[in-house]
Amino acid sequence: MAATPKTVLNNSWAAATQTFTAVLNPFLTAQVDADVAQQPLHDAMAYTLASGGKRLRPVLAFVISQLGSAALSAQDFLFPAGAIELIQTYSLIHDDLPAMDNDDLRRGKPSNHIQFGEAQAILAGDGLLTLAFSWLARAPFNTAVRIAMVQVLADAAGPAGMVAGQSQDMADTGEDITDTALHQLVANKTAQLITGAAEIGALAGQLTVSQRAAVRDFAWALGQAFQIRDDILDVIETTAELGKTAGKDAAEHKNTYVSFYGLAGARQQLQAALMAARAAWTPAVLASLGFAAIPAVLADLIQQLEE
Amino acid sequence: MAATPKTVLNNSWAAATQTFTAVLNPFLTAQVDADVAQQPLHDAMAYTLASGGKRLRPVLAFVISQLGSAALSAQDFLFPAGAIELIQTYSLIHDDLPAMDNDDLRRGKPSNHIQFGEAQAILAGDGLLTLAFSWLARAPFNTAVRIAMVQVLADAAGPAGMVAGQSQDMADTGEDITDTALHQLVANKTAQLITGAAEIGALAGQLTVSQRAAVRDFAWALGQAFQIRDDILDVIETTAELGKTAGKDAAEHKNTYVSFYGLAGARQQLQAALMAARAAWTPAVLASLGFAAIPAVLADLIQQLEE
């Protein structure tokens, strides 16, 4: 009774998430079982992977893959989507380490190093990160598409992308930084991987060059919005609501949109980012995709990020 | 005045290393400069990458790439060889972390986390690991060869390869293990990446299926020999000779060939592994490559591992 793929475009974000995670989540479990025999490593990798992530990035990638004219099933897209989620999961495990953000709690559960010890948590992160590229190599796409996906994911996640953001975050914590540096920090820490995920969807869906440019602009703005919202929630929500320790940013003198612009200023920046996300879908691009307006599922996602 | 590539096959291992590292080392520095703008991250990555590694794995890969009939310059092979060295370097940085082997010294210098702090060391490892796949994606080979290289490297380095070995090493330290478990530990920790490197050379050199099988068998035995020799040296050499803390294996109750078989037994195992490395080069395989005996450079490498 799964919806046919294209149906996801006309439904809510929650429906798209439900449709795709219904196949993605069992795949993640089964594939890690198949690929990782070493017991403590397997258990540590599987633990955070199955800890209730919202799967925003792989679902976004899947939705984008459905925009083009190519017929692409959820099944066809499991290896790329799974690879994206492996990267996201590794980054959370390493982020929570004592030497990094030192968080004992993740999604309301003990974080990986609390559960398995620091050594296995470091290795679980390394294992997830490396396995992501093995999964991309096995995806059912031609070799040119697969190698393009490898390039996109490695660059988005790597030392000119997400890892650069983490490094800057560590180096700049407690320091006064410029707004340019703050924007770059957020772009690298969060927007790069979200944009990479969307681009992988666009590669799978065989979007045109101008459609891919719109996808990039959209995802980039969405990534900014996502991080700004995260900064706001850290201030206004409780630990129970967040599923991770609340108020940590201020306690650790992190540079965030809230610390820089204040709560009201951060809310304005969030609105601006959401407006940019909508504006990426120009009438010309939408027409080329056969839509009169932003597809419902993407409009709903943008709406969800209204704080 | 660089030797023409095929010349490396008829010279010593030292000559091959000199020939190839003369182009590889400047490439590693320049390419990391080009790819990593974030300062603390760049510096931590570049530090261990330039800390005097012997480049065994990339040189082995290059030498293997020269066995086939394809004309392949050192220049052509820089991205794959560099990717292999990035993986090796990341593994050393993460290995030395306090939660892992906790070593303050690497190649006679302060290890990465001593120099840059734990957070930047974790991120430098993550950055090197991820960048390796970006480099493979950019290598000047057709997309089928590139994606095969991605598959080989991810599997050799990942949670069914090197990371599994590290995880087992951490979990089993201080425990009594079987000889089967010890052999698997060594295979994963060391032989997997050496074999992966050799396979990447074979892919670049367009070796035949049976030639590639011989390369695998050779590199697998070589990898065992390499780790057994490392276990022996840890016992018989000084910290100054090793460039890392001597006697650590015994102090930390590591499972090694020496702890399991004793020093004399480990030496026998080393000889057996070197014999297997030679035996991989059957007359039929050598003939198919146009050689009457094991190429001098490989015979010399095997000879070097005689303790």
Interface residues (C-beta under 8 A of the other chain):
Chain A: D35 V36 A37 Q38 Q39 P40 L41 H42 M45 Y90 H94 L97 A99 M100 G117 E118 A119 Q120 I122 L123 G125 D126 G127 L128 L129 T130 L131 A132 F133 S134 L136 A137 R138 N142 T143 A144 R146 I147 A148 V150 Q151 L153 A154 D155 A157 G158 P159 A160 V163 A164 Q166 S167 Q168 M170 A171 N188
Chain B: D35 V36 A37 Q38 Q39 P40 L41 H42 M45 Y90 H94 L97 A99 M100 G117 E118 A119 Q120 I122 L123 G125 D126 G127 L128 L129 T130 L131 A132 F133 S134 L136 A137 R138 N142 T143 A144 R146 I147 A148 V150 Q151 L153 A154 D155 A157 G158 P159 A160 V163 A164 Q166 S167 Q168 M170 A171 N188
